Amino acid sequence: METGDMNPEKSPPGLSIYPLIATSIGHFTNDGTLFLVPVVIDLAASLYGTGTLIVTASLVLFYLSTAISANLLGPTIDRKHFQAGGMVLGIVILSSGLIMYSLSVRGTMVSTFLVLSSIVAGVGASFYHPTGSSILQSYYGGGRLGRYLGINGSAGSLGRAIYPSLLFLVGAFLVSNSSSIIFFGMFGLLLSVLMFIGIRDYAKEDRAKTSHAGQASVHAGSKGSGKPARTSLRGGVSLLAVISLFRTMAFFGIVAWIPEYLTFSRGIGTSLLLGYTMTLMFSGGIAGQLVVGRLVESHDKRSVLVATTLMSAALMFLYLLTSGWLSLLMLGLFGFFNFSGFPIFMSMVSDYVPRGSTTSSNALVWNLGGTGGQTIGPLVVAFLIGGNYAGLSFAFEILLVLGALSVLLALILPRPVRESRASLFG
């Protein structure tokens, strides 16, 4: 066991691969569907002329439901040790919400079902990141956690990269886009069954492990000098959530408006090239999460967080200044660094809190911080451009400055009480 590791047991050799497979399927499905929702809302709006008020309300309710419900449910999931069941339940609810969206696309009470579907899907999307991360943190804890989080995060990046394009491809085969939406909803329900099969043994083992870990935690807590240090580390989770909020607000605000920037500022229009460009950006995270997942094992995680944030800001700035193939390279590299936050933030949470409370801490950092940033970022851009697409470049530059400044908070994050890691900055 590493010195001062907050997880009570070190992962033994020969661990089952099934929890990783089950959680990776969950991440693939969750993130793919999550990034499909704005496309589906836009599709319904374009078909039936739905006003911007309903579209905005649907998007905001989706992200707010994701941010809030996870933090309401997290403590209960921790207390009941319901991480495995909660992960599967979340995919079921999210997939059911996606199927509800098909009613809007078919023209049935369009505005009503857009709003209701957004709330249901948002609640469903709130489960995965806190629960899936908690499973990985407890089962694969120790020095190799980063690589497992990286593999898992890469599956999520794959889902978000291909789902939007597949929606229209499947729709061409199934004649209608509403049938394609139902297909993906049913596909999610099928994958939830496979997840349940892969995770059921973990669920049984976890109850016994958590009971033993709780006793060890109580014993450790009785030692006089541990309480102040642990309080400081728990404070690190709150600061980490603030960093997640500002980083996500800055970069997701840009990502959300990239299609409009490509259409109106770069003159691409709503063509296949637009889809390919978006896929290029999202695909960068597939490799990025794998690489960064290994980096957090061998380097100070705070340094990795600072480096990836600064590189994301620099590469997006270079993208705005360049054109042609060079700009595409900058955009792909931006995706590589920007969509690598999952293994960084989730491994840091594992350092800061003891086993048994990771679900609520994950929800605070990823859902309240990250999803809160996803809600605020696009609104900030809308305010800055004032209805004029010509102002997108300026708005992006303002957000890049804010994103880069978030690293100042990372510099005051408490150092976990564990073996030191090499700094990326020497």
Residue pairs with C-beta under 8 A, 6 or more apart in sequence:
1 9
1 10
1 142
2 10
2 142
2 143
2 418
2 419
3 417
3 418
3 419
4 416
4 417
4 418
4 419
5 141
5 142
5 418
6 233
6 350
6 351
6 352
6 353
6 354
6 355
6 416
6 417
6 418
7 137
7 138
7 141
7 142
7 213
7 350
7 354
7 355
8 212
8 213
8 216
8 217
8 354
8 355
9 141
9 209
9 213
10 141
10 142
10 143
11 139
11 140
11 141
11 142
11 144
11 145
15 139
15 140
16 201
16 202
18 198
18 199
18 201
18 202
19 135
19 136
19 139
19 140
19 198
19 199
19 202
20 136
20 140
20 148
20 151
20 152
21 198
22 87
22 194
22 195
22 196
22 197
22 198
22 199
22 202
23 87
23 132
23 135
23 136
23 152
23 195
23 199
24 151
24 152
24 155
25 155
25 191
25 194
25 195
25 198
26 87
26 88
26 90
26 91
26 128
26 132
26 191
26 195
27 128
27 132
27 152
27 153
27 155
27 156
27 159
28 155
28 156
28 158
28 159
28 191
29 91
29 94
29 95
29 159
29 187
29 188
29 191
29 192
30 90
30 91
30 94
30 125
30 128
30 129
30 132
30 156
30 159
31 156
31 157
31 159
31 160
32 158
32 159
32 160
32 162
32 163
32 184
33 94
33 95
33 98
33 121
33 125
33 159
33 163
33 184
33 188
34 66
34 94
34 125
34 160
35 159
35 160
35 163
35 164
35 282
36 98
36 163
36 164
36 167
36 184
37 62
37 98
37 101
37 118
37 121
38 59
38 256
39 164
39 167
40 98
40 101
40 104
40 105
40 167
40 181
41 55
41 58
41 59
41 101
41 114
41 118
42 55
43 105
43 177
44 50
44 101
44 104
44 105
44 110
44 114
45 54
45 55
47 105
47 107
48 107
48 110
50 110
50 111
50 114
54 111
54 114
54 115
55 114
57 115
57 118
58 114
58 115
58 117
58 118
59 118
59 378
60 375
61 115
61 118
61 119
61 122
62 118
62 119
62 121
62 122
62 125
63 122
63 371
63 372
63 374
63 375
64 122
64 375
65 118
65 119
65 121
65 122
65 123
65 125
65 126
66 122
66 123
66 125
66 126
66 367
66 371
67 126
67 367
67 368
67 371
67 372
67 375
68 126
68 368
69 122
69 123
69 126
70 126
70 127
70 129
70 130
70 363
70 366
70 367
70 368
70 371
71 360
71 363
71 364
71 367
71 368
73 86
73 126
73 127
73 363
74 130
74 359
74 360
74 361
74 362
74 363
74 364
75 359
75 360
76 82
77 83
77 86
77 130
77 131
77 134
77 359
77 360
78 134
78 356
78 357
78 358
78 359
78 360
81 206
81 207
81 210
82 131
83 131
83 134
83 135
83 138
83 203
83 206
83 359
84 131
84 135
84 199
84 200
84 202
84 203
84 206
85 203
86 127
86 131
86 359
87 127
87 128
87 131
87 132
87 135
87 195
87 199
88 192
88 195
88 196
88 199
89 127
90 124
90 125
90 126
90 127
90 128
90 131
91 124
91 127
91 128
91 188
91 189
91 191
91 192
91 195
92 124
92 188
92 189
92 192
93 120
93 121
93 123
93 124
93 127
94 121
94 124
94 125
94 127
94 128
94 188
95 124
95 184
95 185
95 186
95 187
95 188
95 189
95 192
96 120
96 124
96 185
96 189
97 117
97 118
97 119
97 120
97 121
97 122
97 123
97 124
98 117
98 121
98 181
98 184
98 185
98 188
99 181
99 182
99 185
99 186
100 113
100 116
100 117
100 120
100 121
101 113
101 114
101 117
101 121
101 181
102 178
102 179
102 181
102 182
102 185
103 109
103 113
103 117
103 178
104 110
104 111
104 113
104 114
104 117
105 177
105 178
105 181
106 176
106 178
126 363
126 367
126 371
129 342
129 346
129 362
129 363
129 366
129 367
129 370
130 358
130 359
130 360
130 362
130 363
130 366
130 367
131 359
131 362
132 152
133 149
133 342
133 346
133 349
133 358
133 362
133 366
134 358
134 359
134 362
135 199
135 202
135 206
136 145
136 148
136 149
136 152
136 346
137 145
137 346
137 347
137 349
137 350
137 355
137 358
137 362
138 206
138 209
138 210
138 355
138 358
139 202
139 206
140 148
141 350
141 355
143 297
144 297
145 297
145 347
145 350
146 292
146 293
146 294
146 295
146 296
146 297
146 343
146 347
147 290
147 293
147 294
147 297
148 293
149 289
149 293
149 296
149 342
149 343
149 346
149 347
150 289
150 290
150 291
150 292
150 293
150 294
150 343
151 289
151 290
151 293
152 342
153 285
153 289
153 293
153 340
153 342
153 343
154 285
154 286
154 287
154 289
154 290
154 293
156 285
156 289
156 342
157 282
157 283
157 285
157 286
157 288
157 289
157 339
158 286
160 282
160 285
160 339
161 279
161 282
161 283
161 285
161 286
162 279
163 184
164 275
164 278
164 279
165 275
165 279
166 184
167 177
167 180
167 181
167 184
168 177
168 180
170 180
170 183
170 184
171 177
171 179
171 180
174 180
174 183
210 355
210 356
213 354
213 355
213 356
214 356
217 354
217 355
217 356
220 226
221 227
221 230
229 417
230 354
232 414
233 351
233 352
233 353
233 414
233 416
233 417
234 352
234 353
235 414
236 348
236 352
236 413
236 414
236 416
237 349
237 352
237 353
237 361
237 364
237 365
238 364
239 409
239 412
239 413
240 345
240 348
240 349
240 352
240 365
240 369
240 413
241 364
241 365
241 368
241 369
242 369
242 409
243 305
243 369
243 406
243 409
243 410
243 413
244 341
244 345
244 365
244 366
244 369
244 370
244 373
245 368
245 369
245 370
245 372
245 373
245 376
246 373
246 402
246 403
246 405
246 406
246 409
247 309
247 341
247 373
247 403
247 406
248 341
248 369
248 370
248 371
248 372
248 373
248 374
248 377
249 372
249 373
249 374
249 376
249 377
249 380
249 399
249 402
249 403
250 313
250 373
250 377
250 399
250 400
250 402
250 403
250 406
251 312
251 316
251 338
251 377
251 399
251 403
252 373
252 374
252 377
252 378
253 376
253 377
253 378
253 380
253 381
253 395
253 399
254 316
254 377
254 381
254 396
254 399
254 400
255 281
255 338
256 374
256 377
256 378
256 381
257 378
257 381
257 392
257 395
257 396
258 278
258 281
259 274
259 278
260 389
260 392
261 389
261 392
261 393
261 396
262 268
262 274
262 277
263 269
263 270
263 274
264 389
264 390
264 392
265 389
265 390
265 392
265 393
268 274
268 277
277 328
277 331
280 328
280 331
280 332
280 335
281 331
281 332
281 334
281 335
282 335
282 339
283 332
283 335
284 331
284 332
284 333
284 334
284 335
284 336
284 337
284 338
284 339
285 335
285 336
285 338
285 339
285 340
287 336
288 335
288 336
288 337
288 338
288 339
288 340
289 339
289 340
289 342
289 343
291 336
291 340
292 304
292 308
292 340
292 343
292 344
293 343
295 304
295 424
296 304
296 343
296 344
296 347
298 421
298 422
299 421
299 422
299 423
299 424
300 420
300 421
300 422
300 423
300 424
301 344
301 347
301 348
301 351
301 421
302 348
302 410
302 411
302 413
302 415
303 423
303 424
303 425
304 344
304 424
305 344
305 345
305 348
305 407
305 410
306 407
306 410
306 411
306 424
307 424
307 425
308 337
308 338
308 340
308 341
308 344
309 403
309 404
309 406
309 407
309 410
310 404
310 407
311 333
311 337
312 334
312 337
312 338
312 403
313 400
313 401
313 403
313 404
315 330
315 331
315 333
315 334
315 337
316 330
316 331
316 334
316 338
316 396
316 400
317 397
317 400
318 330
319 327
319 330
319 331
319 334
320 393
320 396
320 397
322 330
341 370
342 366
345 365
345 366
345 370
346 362
346 365
346 366
348 413
348 416
349 358
349 361
349 362
349 365
350 358
351 416
351 418
352 361
352 414
352 416
353 361
377 399
380 395
380 399
381 392
381 395
381 396
381 399
384 391
384 394
384 395
384 398
385 391
385 392
385 394
385 395
